Structure formats: structure tokens, C-alpha cells
Amino acid sequence: MTFKFVALGILAIHLLMGGAVRAAEAPPRFGVIDWFPFGSVVSGKKEGIFIEIIDAFDQALAIKSEVVVASAPRVYRGVRAGEFDFTFSYRDTANQEEFDHLVDIGCLRPAVISLKRDPISAVSQLNGRRVAYPSIGYFVRRVLPTLEIEGFAVHQTDIMFKMALRGRLEAFIVNDAVWEAYRHNLHPDFRVPKTRWRDFSEPVFIDTLPVAISMSRNTIRSGLVSRIHGIMKEPKFIEELERIYKKYHLPKALDCLQLNSALD
């Protein structure tokens, strides 16, 4: 009887260890927020800045990641639970409790976009206005609590442009990547008519925020961390990041990295 229980115990341990090994060998899973131009699914194909950056890391690390494009709440829940090993996020101390930021991959600049007929030159001038903003993230965490606005939380970037063009908004919040993507007609389904661009004021930038690859605290893929850090020190990989950012009309997205390294 004792031998039988010992044998069963050994078998159970073997099965558990085998499962752990198979899990460790599984491809890392990235949760990417469905937010143009960072991640989207077009005709069944995943596209966007973060999708291309994942592909670049896969090439450099000789791996093949699994990528899931989903809503921001879905991605953040998945990262917290360990369903997704990695994601991308602003390196903002306000979300340090949710996951660990591993390495910066560039910077983005949140901005206020207003209309020329009633331009806004400072965040404080948003008070009392009709303003659209992303439903989750930096603006909601850091800026919205300081304002008294008639707010519209939206789930896709094109909604803000459409609302503004229809006169339903006085301002909206995007970052420079979103702004440039629409300026250069990169959206697959919606374009601002050429004659309407004259209605918008130029962006009023309100911050510069590092964007990081972030890791779930429940991941089994922590062994990739040192390799990810190593790749970011390779000039060839940095050149590939520059190529991706230039494709999306963000030639200065990497300018902040050297400064951040000096401060860290």
C-alpha cells in the first residue's frame, strides 16, 4: 500500500513538472490594447506599432510570440492574472501596482486637440468644455481628476475625430502617434477630409511619457527579461525601432531613451 502511494506521488510530481516545463516552453503571450495605431485587427490581420515591435523582438530573440488584441480592460485584467505575460504601457507610477515595467521602448506625448474657432492653449482651459478622451489610461488617471468638464470616454480613436467634426466636442485628447496616423491617412476605414484639417488647431502637448514593455507579476516567462534588456542595448535593434517609428511618422520617439538611461 505504501509503495502504491509513493508511486502515485512520484507520478503526480512528474506530471506537474512536465506540465510546468511545457508551459515554460510555450510562446510568450502579449496583450495589446485595441487602439489605433498601436494595435488593431484589419481583415483578420493584426496591425499597428506594437504589433511590429513585437515582431522585431521575436526576430531578435528567435522566438514567436502569441499576440492578442483586445480592449484595454481585458488586456489589463489578463496581465494581472498572468493570462498575458507582457503588454505595453506608459511607465507611469500610477499603475505600478498592476505590473512591472521592464524596459522603455520610446516616448509618446499626450496632447489636447481643439478647434481653431475656439482654440485651447492649456489644460486648465478644458474646464467647462465638452471633451472626449480615452476611456482608460494616463489622462483618466492623472489629468481628469483635476478638471471639471463635460466628458466623453471613448473606446476608439476615430470616434473623437468624428465627434469633433460634427460639432459635438470642443476638444479631445490623443497622443502624437494617433494625431500623426490620422494626418497621414493610415486608418484603414476613416479619413479626415482634407478640407476639414484646417478646422483643427495644432496639438498642445501636455506631457512626454515613456512607453515600456511591461510584465505580469504572475508570468512564467520572467526568464526573457534579461534577454529583452540585452536586445535594447543592440544598435541594430534600435535601428529597427527607429524604422518602425518613422513609418508611423514619429521620428523623435526614441529621443527620450538616452535621457531616461541617464536618470535611472
Backbone as CSV, one residue per row, in Angstrom:
resi,resn,N_x,N_y,N_z,CA_x,CA_y,CA_z,C_x,C_y,C_z
1,MET,0.819,-1.193,0.000,0.000,0.000,0.000,0.862,1.256,0.000
2,THR,1.891,1.236,0.889,2.780,2.386,0.967,3.470,2.626,-0.369
3,PHE,3.949,1.524,-0.994,4.629,1.631,-2.280,3.694,2.242,-3.323
4,LYS,2.421,1.829,-3.258,1.443,2.342,-4.229,1.283,3.850,-4.093
5,PHE,1.176,4.343,-2.843,1.030,5.787,-2.637,2.279,6.544,-3.063
6,VAL,3.463,5.972,-2.763,4.711,6.611,-3.177,4.778,6.709,-4.695
7,ALA,4.399,5.589,-5.351,4.437,5.588,-6.814,3.480,6.622,-7.390
8,LEU,2.289,6.698,-6.797,1.335,7.686,-7.274,1.845,9.105,-7.041
9,GLY,2.524,9.313,-5.919,3.089,10.631,-5.619,4.159,11.013,-6.615
10,ILE,5.033,10.053,-6.930,6.090,10.314,-7.908,5.484,10.634,-9.265
11,LEU,4.432,9.877,-9.638,3.774,10.123,-10.921,3.154,11.513,-10.960
12,ALA,2.534,11.911,-9.855,1.907,13.236,-9.812,2.949,14.340,-9.957
13,ILE,4.082,14.171,-9.249,5.157,15.159,-9.346,5.684,15.224,-10.767
14,HIS,5.842,14.064,-11.378,6.351,14.012,-12.744,5.403,14.741,-13.704
15,LEU,4.101,14.520,-13.526,3.129,15.173,-14.393,3.119,16.677,-14.187
16,LEU,3.230,17.092,-12.917,3.258,18.521,-12.628,4.493,19.179,-13.213
17,MET,5.648,18.522,-13.042,6.888,19.089,-13.578,6.847,19.107,-15.101
18,GLY,6.289,18.068,-15.686,6.169,18.038,-17.139,5.281,19.147,-17.652
19,GLY,4.184,19.397,-16.925,3.302,20.491,-17.312,3.978,21.834,-17.187
20,ALA,4.771,22.005,-16.118,5.489,23.264,-15.924,6.500,23.496,-17.027
21,VAL,7.199,22.416,-17.420,8.182,22.546,-18.497,7.500,22.916,-19.805
22,ARG,6.368,22.242,-20.083,5.649,22.561,-21.319,5.143,23.988,-21.298
23,ALA,4.686,24.458,-20.120,4.213,25.837,-20.010,5.350,26.818,-20.229
24,ALA,6.527,26.493,-19.659,7.674,27.382,-19.816,8.128,27.443,-21.261
25,GLU,7.900,26.337,-22.010,8.314,26.313,-23.409,7.272,26.953,-24.320
26,ALA,6.079,27.230,-23.803,5.034,27.842,-24.618,5.463,29.249,-25.024
27,PRO,4.968,29.745,-26.156,5.356,31.093,-26.587,4.842,32.144,-25.607
28,PRO,5.596,33.213,-25.418,5.087,34.294,-24.565,3.846,34.910,-25.184
29,ARG,2.945,35.368,-24.332,1.695,35.975,-24.814,1.715,37.466,-24.526
30,PHE,1.503,38.246,-25.563,1.374,39.697,-25.437,-0.094,40.083,-25.518
31,GLY,-0.539,40.880,-24.566,-1.840,41.515,-24.683,-1.640,42.921,-25.217
32,VAL,-2.217,43.233,-26.352,-2.064,44.539,-26.981,-3.431,45.222,-27.020
33,ILE,-3.460,46.455,-26.545,-4.723,47.192,-26.497,-5.192,47.534,-27.910
34,ASP,-6.460,47.285,-28.152,-7.086,47.591,-29.438,-7.296,49.102,-29.527
35,TRP,-6.274,49.782,-30.013,-6.287,51.249,-30.036,-5.416,51.710,-31.193
36,PHE,-6.030,52.204,-32.231,-5.292,52.652,-33.412,-4.401,53.842,-33.073
37,PRO,-3.140,53.879,-33.538,-2.474,52.961,-34.463,-1.567,51.934,-33.780
38,PHE,-1.815,51.626,-32.508,-0.911,50.738,-31.775,-1.220,49.267,-32.007
39,GLY,-2.489,48.942,-32.057,-2.891,47.565,-32.300,-4.306,47.523,-32.815
40,SER,-4.529,46.739,-33.844,-5.878,46.575,-34.374,-5.886,45.322,-35.243
41,VAL,-7.074,44.879,-35.573,-7.231,43.720,-36.453,-7.958,44.193,-37.702
42,VAL,-7.277,44.095,-38.830,-7.827,44.548,-40.108,-7.894,43.355,-41.052
43,SER,-9.111,42.989,-41.455,-9.324,41.833,-42.340,-8.643,40.584,-41.790
44,GLY,-8.753,40.419,-40.476,-8.198,39.238,-39.822,-6.713,39.305,-39.527
45,LYS,-6.054,40.400,-39.903,-4.615,40.535,-39.696,-4.329,41.570,-38.618
46,LYS,-3.447,41.215,-37.684,-3.056,42.139,-36.622,-2.073,43.167,-37.174
47,GLU,-2.356,44.441,-36.898,-1.527,45.516,-37.421,-1.306,46.564,-36.344
48,GLY,-0.265,47.380,-36.523,-0.038,48.505,-35.631,1.390,48.595,-35.140
49,ILE,1.688,49.697,-34.474,3.044,49.960,-33.986,3.514,48.854,-33.056
50,PHE,2.683,48.500,-32.063,3.116,47.499,-31.090,3.224,46.119,-31.720
51,ILE,2.384,45.831,-32.688,2.479,44.536,-33.378,3.833,44.434,-34.078
52,GLU,4.244,45.503,-34.735,5.527,45.490,-35.442,6.698,45.428,-34.470
53,ILE,6.561,46.062,-33.305,7.633,45.991,-32.305,7.755,44.576,-31.749
54,ILE,6.624,43.910,-31.526,6.672,42.509,-31.083,7.373,41.657,-32.131
55,ASP,7.038,41.867,-33.399,7.704,41.119,-34.471,9.213,41.358,-34.444
56,ALA,9.624,42.602,-34.170,11.058,42.920,-34.117,11.729,42.192,-32.963
57,PHE,11.071,42.155,-31.798,11.626,41.413,-30.659,11.690,39.927,-30.968
58,ASP,10.659,39.399,-31.594,10.655,37.978,-31.947,11.840,37.643,-32.852
59,GLN,12.087,38.483,-33.835,13.218,38.261,-34.737,14.535,38.293,-33.976
60,ALA,14.675,39.280,-33.101,15.930,39.439,-32.369,16.155,38.322,-31.353
61,LEU,15.060,37.814,-30.764,15.171,36.802,-29.713,14.980,35.379,-30.242
62,ALA,14.692,35.257,-31.534,14.465,33.943,-32.156,13.331,33.192,-31.456
63,ILE,12.212,33.898,-31.237,11.026,33.290,-30.644,9.819,33.675,-31.507
64,LYS,8.666,33.139,-31.174,7.430,33.504,-31.845,6.358,33.733,-30.802
65,SER,6.064,35.004,-30.541,5.086,35.350,-29.511,3.666,35.175,-30.014
66,GLU,2.778,34.906,-29.085,1.350,34.918,-29.375,0.816,36.291,-29.008
67,VAL,0.045,36.891,-29.890,-0.448,38.252,-29.679,-1.968,38.241,-29.660
68,VAL,-2.542,38.854,-28.631,-3.984,39.005,-28.520,-4.297,40.493,-28.492
69,VAL,-5.092,40.959,-29.441,-5.534,42.354,-29.474,-6.910,42.421,-28.837
70,ALA,-7.030,43.224,-27.782,-8.289,43.265,-27.031,-8.472,44.643,-26.422
71,SER,-9.625,44.866,-25.816,-9.895,46.146,-25.164,-8.932,46.359,-24.003
72,ALA,-8.745,47.610,-23.604,-7.826,47.920,-22.513,-8.191,47.201,-21.212
73,PRO,-9.464,47.218,-20.763,-9.787,46.487,-19.533,-9.454,45.004,-19.629
74,ARG,-9.741,44.413,-20.787,-9.453,42.985,-20.998,-7.957,42.711,-20.928
75,VAL,-7.164,43.563,-21.552,-5.706,43.372,-21.527,-5.174,43.512,-20.106
76,TYR,-5.588,44.550,-19.406,-5.065,44.770,-18.058,-5.479,43.661,-17.101
77,ARG,-6.727,43.173,-17.233,-7.135,42.036,-16.405,-6.275,40.816,-16.713
78,GLY,-6.023,40.588,-17.994,-5.225,39.438,-18.400,-3.800,39.506,-17.911
79,VAL,-3.221,40.703,-17.916,-1.847,40.861,-17.425,-1.796,40.627,-15.921
80,ARG,-2.738,41.196,-15.208,-2.749,40.994,-13.756,-2.894,39.522,-13.403
81,ALA,-3.692,38.797,-14.170,-3.957,37.384,-13.873,-2.868,36.455,-14.387
82,GLY,-1.960,36.964,-15.221,-0.933,36.103,-15.799,-1.380,35.417,-17.072
83,GLU,-2.579,35.745,-17.556,-3.029,35.202,-18.836,-2.145,35.735,-19.963
84,PHE,-1.768,37.021,-19.843,-0.805,37.620,-20.760,0.494,37.833,-19.996
85,ASP,1.598,37.472,-20.619,2.900,37.659,-19.969,3.365,39.104,-20.040
86,PHE,3.100,39.736,-21.188,3.617,41.080,-21.425,2.558,41.956,-22.064
87,THR,2.753,43.266,-21.935,1.955,44.248,-22.640,2.807,45.492,-22.814
88,PHE,2.205,46.545,-23.329,2.861,47.845,-23.450,2.056,48.854,-22.647
89,SER,2.749,49.748,-21.972,2.031,50.747,-21.185,2.932,51.939,-20.945
90,TYR,2.302,53.066,-20.631,3.087,54.197,-20.156,3.813,53.790,-18.878
91,ARG,5.070,54.219,-18.750,5.791,53.986,-17.482,5.366,55.082,-16.515
92,ASP,4.220,54.842,-15.906,3.556,55.806,-15.046,3.442,55.192,-13.652
93,THR,3.948,55.889,-12.657,3.935,55.319,-11.308,2.528,55.014,-10.827
94,ALA,1.523,55.603,-11.466,0.144,55.360,-11.032,-0.305,53.941,-11.304
95,ASN,0.355,53.220,-12.223,-0.074,51.837,-12.448,0.993,50.822,-12.060
96,GLN,1.909,51.218,-11.191,2.951,50.300,-10.733,2.368,49.125,-9.973
97,GLU,1.191,49.301,-9.393,0.621,48.204,-8.618,0.079,47.106,-9.525
98,GLU,-0.042,47.355,-10.814,-0.673,46.398,-11.705,0.313,45.444,-12.357
99,PHE,1.510,45.929,-12.717,2.510,45.099,-13.376,3.857,45.796,-13.313
100,ASP,4.884,45.118,-13.736,6.245,45.654,-13.672,6.676,46.161,-15.037
101,HIS,7.231,47.358,-15.069,7.753,47.922,-16.304,9.186,47.437,-16.489
102,LEU,9.475,46.828,-17.622,10.783,46.203,-17.839,11.779,47.132,-18.505
103,VAL,11.390,47.677,-19.660,12.340,48.468,-20.429,11.572,49.451,-21.298
104,ASP,12.065,50.679,-21.372,11.426,51.683,-22.215,11.730,51.411,-23.685
105,ILE,10.743,51.642,-24.525,10.927,51.446,-25.967,10.668,52.729,-26.748
106,GLY,10.477,53.838,-26.056,10.236,55.111,-26.714,9.366,55.997,-25.850
107,CYS,8.936,57.120,-26.407,8.081,58.046,-25.672,6.943,58.539,-26.553
108,LEU,5.831,58.859,-25.922,4.681,59.447,-26.592,4.284,60.718,-25.849
109,ARG,3.603,61.594,-26.584,3.216,62.879,-25.993,1.698,63.052,-26.042
110,PRO,1.021,62.895,-24.910,-0.407,63.200,-24.876,-0.640,64.673,-25.199
111,ALA,-1.742,64.944,-25.895,-1.989,66.312,-26.342,-3.466,66.645,-26.305
112,VAL,-3.739,67.932,-26.222,-5.090,68.467,-26.370,-5.257,68.925,-27.810
113,ILE,-6.316,68.455,-28.450,-6.664,68.916,-29.790,-7.952,69.732,-29.679
114,SER,-7.910,70.948,-30.167,-9.093,71.800,-30.131,-9.374,72.336,-31.529
115,LEU,-10.400,73.150,-31.650,-10.793,73.702,-32.935,-10.307,75.145,-33.057
116,LYS,-9.917,75.524,-34.250,-9.346,76.862,-34.459,-10.320,77.973,-34.106
117,ARG,-11.610,77.692,-34.231,-12.582,78.753,-33.932,-12.618,79.076,-32.440
118,ASP,-12.121,78.151,-31.626,-12.085,78.381,-30.172,-10.906,77.594,-29.600
119,PRO,-9.695,78.017,-29.897,-8.513,77.222,-29.548,-8.232,77.177,-28.054
120,ILE,-7.645,76.049,-27.650,-7.240,75.839,-26.261,-5.717,75.762,-26.218
121,SER,-5.111,76.515,-25.324,-3.650,76.555,-25.245,-3.096,75.984,-23.953
122,ALA,-3.975,75.545,-23.039,-3.526,74.984,-21.766,-4.573,74.009,-21.245
123,VAL,-4.134,73.026,-20.491,-5.054,72.018,-19.959,-6.146,72.644,-19.114
124,SER,-5.810,73.676,-18.339,-6.805,74.299,-17.460,-7.976,74.887,-18.241
125,GLN,-7.753,75.216,-19.525,-8.817,75.783,-20.342,-9.855,74.744,-20.776
126,LEU,-9.605,73.470,-20.445,-10.598,72.437,-20.722,-11.794,72.530,-19.781
127,ASN,-11.638,73.175,-18.637,-12.733,73.276,-17.674,-13.979,73.872,-18.331
128,GLY,-15.106,73.201,-18.089,-16.367,73.661,-18.629,-16.602,73.298,-20.082
129,ARG,-15.664,72.557,-20.703,-15.780,72.220,-22.128,-16.297,70.794,-22.322
130,ARG,-16.739,70.530,-23.563,-17.100,69.182,-23.971,-15.834,68.521,-24.530
131,VAL,-15.371,67.498,-23.831,-14.063,66.914,-24.133,-14.180,65.395,-24.213
132,ALA,-13.604,64.806,-25.254,-13.516,63.346,-25.372,-12.104,62.902,-25.040
133,TYR,-12.004,61.683,-24.477,-10.705,61.181,-24.041,-10.753,59.658,-24.008
134,PRO,-9.583,59.012,-24.041,-9.554,57.547,-23.938,-10.180,57.095,-22.628
135,SER,-10.882,56.002,-22.676,-11.652,55.553,-21.511,-10.786,55.028,-20.377
136,ILE,-9.521,54.777,-20.647,-8.625,54.274,-19.616,-7.223,54.778,-19.912
137,GLY,-6.413,54.954,-18.864,-5.034,55.338,-19.111,-4.620,56.632,-18.442
138,TYR,-3.579,57.242,-18.986,-2.910,58.392,-18.372,-3.870,59.540,-18.094
139,PHE,-4.635,59.966,-19.081,-5.476,61.145,-18.891,-6.502,60.912,-17.795
140,VAL,-7.115,59.724,-17.808,-8.119,59.404,-16.788,-7.486,59.371,-15.403
141,ARG,-6.262,58.860,-15.315,-5.599,58.724,-14.014,-5.081,60.057,-13.488
142,ARG,-4.410,60.783,-14.351,-3.608,61.908,-13.889,-4.223,63.280,-14.116
143,VAL,-4.990,63.440,-15.163,-5.431,64.784,-15.539,-6.916,65.002,-15.262
144,LEU,-7.743,64.045,-15.631,-9.189,64.201,-15.482,-9.617,64.578,-14.063
145,PRO,-9.030,63.996,-13.003,-9.466,64.365,-11.649,-9.255,65.838,-11.307
146,THR,-8.403,66.531,-12.051,-8.133,67.949,-11.765,-9.062,68.882,-12.530
147,LEU,-9.949,68.320,-13.365,-10.775,69.135,-14.244,-12.260,68.989,-13.930
148,GLU,-13.023,69.960,-14.383,-14.478,69.883,-14.361,-14.955,70.076,-15.792
149,ILE,-15.200,68.971,-16.472,-15.551,69.013,-17.885,-16.817,68.204,-18.139
150,GLU,-17.392,68.408,-19.320,-18.438,67.524,-19.809,-17.713,66.457,-20.626
151,GLY,-17.443,65.333,-19.997,-16.546,64.360,-20.584,-17.231,63.239,-21.337
152,PHE,-16.528,62.742,-22.362,-16.993,61.600,-23.139,-15.845,60.595,-23.219
153,ALA,-15.954,59.493,-22.487,-14.935,58.444,-22.536,-15.207,57.569,-23.753
154,VAL,-14.222,57.424,-24.627,-14.431,56.682,-25.869,-13.502,55.479,-25.928
155,HIS,-13.844,54.541,-26.813,-13.128,53.275,-26.896,-12.340,53.117,-28.187
156,GLN,-12.432,54.100,-29.087,-11.636,54.075,-30.310,-11.297,55.495,-30.725
157,THR,-10.161,55.647,-31.382,-9.651,56.973,-31.694,-10.504,57.708,-32.723
158,ASP,-11.037,57.007,-33.712,-11.782,57.698,-34.769,-13.042,58.368,-34.235
159,ILE,-13.568,57.852,-33.119,-14.783,58.429,-32.548,-14.554,59.893,-32.181
160,MET,-13.366,60.196,-31.649,-13.083,61.569,-31.235,-13.062,62.520,-32.423
161,PHE,-12.406,62.098,-33.508,-12.370,62.942,-34.697,-13.777,63.143,-35.269
162,LYS,-14.556,62.081,-35.317,-15.907,62.181,-35.875,-16.778,63.122,-35.030
163,MET,-16.672,62.992,-33.702,-17.470,63.852,-32.830,-17.072,65.313,-32.993
164,ALA,-15.781,65.573,-33.114,-15.307,66.953,-33.271,-15.786,67.537,-34.605
165,LEU,-15.697,66.750,-35.670,-16.115,67.227,-36.987,-17.612,67.506,-37.036
166,ARG,-18.387,66.810,-36.202,-19.837,67.020,-36.167,-20.254,68.101,-35.175
167,GLY,-19.275,68.749,-34.552,-19.574,69.827,-33.630,-20.004,69.383,-32.256
168,ARG,-19.793,68.122,-31.929,-20.222,67.606,-30.625,-19.163,67.772,-29.549
169,LEU,-17.960,68.206,-29.948,-16.866,68.384,-28.997,-16.232,69.755,-29.177
170,GLU,-15.611,70.204,-28.092,-14.770,71.394,-28.175,-13.286,71.026,-28.121
171,ALA,-12.990,69.817,-27.664,-11.596,69.360,-27.613,-11.583,67.857,-27.388
172,PHE,-10.443,67.239,-27.697,-10.272,65.831,-27.373,-8.801,65.557,-27.109
173,ILE,-8.562,64.391,-26.495,-7.216,64.040,-26.033,-6.699,62.855,-26.830
174,VAL,-5.580,63.058,-27.502,-4.882,61.973,-28.193,-3.394,62.148,-27.931
175,ASN,-2.588,61.175,-28.348,-1.145,61.393,-28.298,-0.627,61.640,-29.717
176,ASP,0.668,61.944,-29.805,1.224,62.316,-31.102,1.160,61.170,-32.113
177,ALA,1.201,59.918,-31.662,1.109,58.789,-32.601,-0.273,58.752,-33.262
178,VAL,-1.318,58.968,-32.475,-2.681,58.987,-33.027,-2.835,60.163,-33.993
179,TRP,-2.389,61.318,-33.571,-2.504,62.522,-34.397,-1.818,62.335,-35.750
180,GLU,-0.579,61.854,-35.717,0.178,61.692,-36.960,-0.424,60.596,-37.853
181,ALA,-0.957,59.554,-37.240,-1.555,58.471,-38.032,-2.745,58.977,-38.843
182,TYR,-3.570,59.824,-38.228,-4.698,60.373,-38.977,-4.240,61.438,-39.970
183,ARG,-3.254,62.215,-39.608,-2.739,63.227,-40.526,-2.202,62.596,-41.804
184,HIS,-1.688,61.370,-41.691,-1.104,60.693,-42.839,-1.999,59.578,-43.388
185,ASN,-3.276,59.625,-43.019,-4.289,58.725,-43.604,-3.942,57.245,-43.448
186,LEU,-3.499,56.856,-42.248,-3.124,55.463,-42.021,-4.285,54.593,-41.542
187,HIS,-5.366,55.212,-41.116,-6.505,54.419,-40.642,-7.141,53.701,-41.832
188,PRO,-7.462,52.412,-41.695,-7.986,51.654,-42.841,-9.412,52.021,-43.243
189,ASP,-10.196,52.604,-42.328,-11.615,52.820,-42.599,-12.082,54.269,-42.524
190,PHE,-11.290,55.142,-41.923,-11.763,56.522,-41.720,-10.640,57.510,-41.998
191,ARG,-10.976,58.560,-42.754,-10.031,59.637,-43.023,-10.712,60.976,-42.771
192,VAL,-9.990,61.879,-42.172,-10.492,63.243,-42.033,-10.422,63.891,-43.414
193,PRO,-11.521,64.427,-43.922,-11.469,65.087,-45.230,-10.412,66.189,-45.253
194,LYS,-9.707,66.306,-46.358,-8.621,67.288,-46.460,-9.074,68.690,-46.089
195,THR,-10.259,69.039,-46.520,-10.739,70.396,-46.272,-11.066,70.644,-44.801
196,ARG,-11.180,69.580,-44.024,-11.547,69.735,-42.612,-10.350,69.837,-41.681
197,TRP,-9.159,69.481,-42.163,-7.990,69.594,-41.297,-7.767,71.038,-40.855
198,ARG,-8.182,71.975,-41.685,-7.999,73.384,-41.350,-8.827,73.788,-40.128
199,ASP,-9.812,72.946,-39.764,-10.645,73.254,-38.600,-9.920,73.017,-37.280
200,PHE,-8.882,72.179,-37.311,-8.200,71.802,-36.069,-6.999,72.700,-35.787
201,SER,-6.841,73.033,-34.516,-5.607,73.676,-34.081,-4.505,72.633,-33.974
202,GLU,-3.276,73.075,-33.970,-2.168,72.156,-33.759,-2.213,71.609,-32.329
203,PRO,-1.662,70.412,-32.088,-1.710,69.818,-30.745,-1.030,70.702,-29.698
204,VAL,-1.616,70.705,-28.525,-0.987,71.330,-27.350,-0.537,70.190,-26.450
205,PHE,0.752,69.912,-26.449,1.263,68.751,-25.727,1.292,69.032,-24.234
206,ILE,0.850,68.034,-23.473,0.711,68.228,-22.030,1.704,67.402,-21.225
207,ASP,2.423,66.501,-21.880,3.399,65.686,-21.162,4.207,64.892,-22.174
208,THR,5.329,64.334,-21.732,6.084,63.354,-22.506,6.240,62.128,-21.629
209,LEU,5.731,60.986,-22.084,5.673,59.793,-21.242,6.420,58.633,-21.881
210,PRO,7.347,58.012,-21.150,7.998,56.809,-21.669,6.990,55.674,-21.812
211,VAL,7.146,54.919,-22.879,6.338,53.719,-23.107,7.227,52.516,-22.868
212,ALA,6.745,51.557,-22.088,7.561,50.415,-21.696,6.911,49.100,-22.078
213,ILE,7.750,48.093,-22.284,7.257,46.720,-22.243,7.056,46.382,-20.776
214,SER,5.868,45.925,-20.436,5.538,45.639,-19.046,5.197,44.165,-18.890
215,MET,5.469,43.629,-17.708,5.364,42.193,-17.476,4.401,41.885,-16.343
216,SER,3.624,40.848,-16.538,2.736,40.372,-15.484,3.551,39.854,-14.301
217,ARG,3.069,40.092,-13.122,3.733,39.558,-11.932,3.389,38.089,-11.710
218,ASN,2.528,37.558,-12.560,2.172,36.148,-12.477,2.655,35.353,-13.686
219,THR,3.591,35.912,-14.435,4.073,35.235,-15.624,5.067,34.128,-15.265
220,ILE,5.174,33.135,-16.157,6.222,32.123,-16.031,7.348,32.409,-17.019
221,ARG,7.253,33.549,-17.722,8.241,33.867,-18.743,9.233,34.917,-18.279
222,SER,9.476,35.013,-16.978,10.416,36.009,-16.465,11.838,35.767,-16.952
223,GLY,12.114,34.554,-17.447,13.440,34.263,-17.973,13.795,35.083,-19.201
224,LEU,12.792,35.684,-19.835,13.060,36.512,-21.010,13.513,37.921,-20.654
225,VAL,13.390,38.292,-19.391,13.643,39.681,-19.001,15.061,40.126,-19.357
226,SER,16.046,39.353,-18.969,17.432,39.751,-19.237,17.702,39.812,-20.735
227,ARG,17.065,38.935,-21.497,17.255,38.941,-22.949,16.614,40.180,-23.575
228,ILE,15.457,40.581,-23.064,14.800,41.789,-23.565,15.654,43.013,-23.276
229,HIS,16.184,43.089,-22.058,17.081,44.198,-21.725,18.304,44.201,-22.636
230,GLY,18.817,43.018,-22.913,20.003,42.926,-23.760,19.741,43.400,-25.174
231,ILE,18.594,43.042,-25.709,18.257,43.454,-27.076,18.198,44.972,-27.191
232,MET,17.705,45.634,-26.146,17.579,47.087,-26.202,18.934,47.794,-26.188
233,LYS,20.003,47.069,-25.964,21.341,47.658,-25.998,22.041,47.436,-27.334
234,GLU,21.362,46.753,-28.242,21.971,46.444,-29.526,21.612,47.505,-30.564
235,PRO,22.610,48.160,-31.170,22.342,49.227,-32.155,21.448,48.771,-33.306
236,LYS,21.619,47.525,-33.738,20.815,47.034,-34.857,19.338,47.012,-34.492
237,PHE,19.035,46.630,-33.248,17.639,46.596,-32.835,17.083,48.008,-32.707
238,ILE,17.870,48.926,-32.165,17.428,50.321,-32.051,17.146,50.899,-33.440
239,GLU,17.956,50.525,-34.418,17.704,50.967,-35.791,16.362,50.439,-36.305
240,GLU,16.029,49.215,-35.923,14.746,48.652,-36.338,13.590,49.406,-35.672
241,LEU,13.744,49.763,-34.398,12.713,50.567,-33.738,12.562,51.917,-34.435
242,GLU,13.681,52.522,-34.790,13.630,53.802,-35.495,12.873,53.665,-36.817
243,ARG,13.104,52.568,-37.515,12.415,52.340,-38.787,10.909,52.264,-38.572
244,ILE,10.498,51.534,-37.527,9.068,51.392,-37.241,8.452,52.749,-36.896
245,TYR,9.118,53.501,-36.025,8.561,54.794,-35.635,8.498,55.758,-36.813
246,LYS,9.509,55.739,-37.667,9.481,56.618,-38.842,8.344,56.248,-39.776
247,LYS,8.053,54.953,-39.880,6.935,54.511,-40.705,5.626,55.135,-40.239
248,TYR,5.520,55.328,-38.921,4.318,55.929,-38.350,4.498,57.421,-38.075
249,HIS,5.512,58.014,-38.701,5.743,59.457,-38.663,6.047,59.964,-37.251
250,LEU,6.862,59.185,-36.548,7.306,59.537,-35.197,8.838,59.471,-35.136
251,PRO,9.538,60.319,-35.881,10.996,60.212,-35.973,11.735,60.522,-34.668
252,LYS,11.045,61.149,-33.720,11.702,61.520,-32.470,11.261,60.664,-31.286
253,ALA,10.594,59.556,-31.554,10.045,58.732,-30.467,11.113,58.133,-29.578
254,LEU,12.332,57.971,-30.089,13.418,57.376,-29.303,14.315,58.410,-28.642
255,ASP,14.059,59.688,-28.885,14.952,60.722,-28.352,15.028,60.708,-26.835
256,CYS,13.973,60.208,-26.180,13.930,60.240,-24.718,14.726,59.125,-24.072
257,LEU,15.089,58.096,-24.806,15.709,56.917,-24.184,17.042,57.227,-23.532
258,GLN,17.878,58.003,-24.215,19.192,58.321,-23.662,19.063,59.119,-22.380
259,LEU,18.133,60.083,-22.356,17.893,60.872,-21.157,17.400,60.000,-20.024
260,ASN,16.460,59.098,-20.308,15.920,58.227,-19.261,17.006,57.318,-18.689
261,SER,17.908,56.829,-19.546,19.005,55.968,-19.071,19.923,56.723,-18.125
262,ALA,20.125,57.986,-18.412,20.996,58.791,-17.546,20.353,59.052,-16.182
263,LEU,18.994,59.094,-16.174,18.293,59.386,-14.931,18.081,58.142,-14.086
264,ASP,17.983,56.967,-14.713,17.662,55.739,-13.973,18.832,55.292,-13.094
